[in-house]
Every structure is written in C-alpha cells, then in structure tokens.
Amino acid sequence: MKRLLPLLACLPALAAPVSVIDDQGSRVSLPAPAQRVISLAPHVTELAFAAGGGARLIAVDDNSDYPEAARALPKAGSFRAIDLERIIAAKPDLLLVWLHGPSARQLEPLRQLGIPLFYSQPKRFADIPSNLRRIGQLLGSSAQAEQAARRFEQELAALRRQQQGKSRLSVFYQVWDKPLYTLNGQHIVSDAIALCGGRNVFARLPVTAPVVTDEAVIAANPQVILSAAMRHNDDLLKRWQRMPGIAAVQNRQLHQVNGDLLNRPTPRMIAGTRQLCAKLDLARRHP
C-alpha cells in the first residue's frame, strides 16, 4: 500500500461537480468545471479573464475587446444577433450571457438544447467580486478568482475611505448624445457616482438606460455633466454650450470619463471610478 501512495498522488484528481446561482436567480450546475466556454457580452469576457478562466474561452461576442487576448478569439455574434449555428457547432459546455438587447431572444433555443447559461448582471459594486467568485467556480479557477475578488474589495474599500466627507454634487451622466441616453439608479454607474459624492439627477427613472430630453436636463440643473466617451470626443459635450442656464455649463463643469471603464461592471471599474471622482473634485475646486 505504501508503494501505491506516491503513484496515487500523481494521478489527476477527479473533477467535482460545481453549482452556483446566477444573477437571474437560476441555478447553474455542471458535472465538472467548464472547458469550452463562450462569452456573449464584453463585461463577462473581462470577468472570465480576471477570474483566471480566459484559457477556457473558445469564442466571444463581437464587442469583447479586453483584455488583448479576447480580440484574437473567434466571434459568436453581437448585441443585436448571435450566431446560433456557430455556437451550436462549437459544442460549448457553458455560455456566459447578458439578457439584454435583441440577441437575448435567441438564447432560448440554446437553453432548450441543454447548454448551461450563466446570466451576469452586476448592479452594485458588491456584485463584481461575487461574479468573479462564481465564474471562477464554473471555470475551475477559484483560487485566481478569489485573489481578483479580494483585490477589488480592498481597492474599493480604500477608495471609499478617500471619498468620505466630500460635499455632494448633482450629476448628469451622459452615455450617448444621439439619442440622449443616461442611466438610472439601478445601474452600477450610480454606485460609482454616489461613492464619489455625486447624486445622479435621473436616478429615479424606471428604465435602466432611459432616453431623456434637453429640457429634462435643464430642469434637473446638474452641477456637473459627465460624458461617458469610449474615446475622447469633444462633440459629445458641445450641445450643452447652447444652454447656459444649466449650472454645469455656467461653471464650466463639462467633463469626459472613460465609458469602457465605467459602464462595464468589471475590476477595471475601480480605475473608472477614480477618474470619475477626480472630475468631481475638479468641480469642487472650481465652483
């Protein structure tokens, strides 16, 4: 028996079943950690890599552009339409999904085929480390996922301490200008605004990403207007120069922030929130 012990120690451990609850409240159970995973949303792709499971991804959606390794992966469709034939042919043992947009309707045939789906929708900062840990379980990378989750929690706690006691500022967060999109209080960006001492002027709207009018912004009279550009684009803020009655325009508090960092609920949101806090600090120094 003693001679057998070293041999047994060299044998690969049998993969154990894994089971988690996703952000829709559904149980996702696998007989073993997934080996062939397709991600159908940019933020879930980032989460999978951050959780240490990037090597398990065999395809991603068209807009998954971070980290760099995600760009080289085969594409499985977009926000508007996913490539059902390609997904089925790839024989994935797990789909990481986000149930919004026209493509969400296409997920049901995949579910009926028995392909497990993990729905990711972080709505608060605490949901990011939770997603990391659960995705890590599903992809067999729990140790790396735990490290990433703890790092996020520590950086978030430090940022909260830095922002304590800051004066409150009313904020209009502009996602896009044609049409004029913003985000309500149910979106995770409102968590970032609140952490930095801001108040989302459209937090109470019922739709997560509502279209608003110029008149509604004028009536809300924000002290700061933030444009969430994917890259620097001054045109997104030019419309407000025609409306000098808004406090943010009067005091020249029109700023751009990186939308990729803020709008995607991933560990990079810490960097985006730091950027947002810095813009609000500028507004406090120059009333």
Summary of the structure (lengths in Angstrom):
residues: 287
radius of gyration: 21.7
end to end distance: 78.6
largest distance: 85.3
contacts: 928
relative contact order: 0.11
helix: 44%
strand: 17%
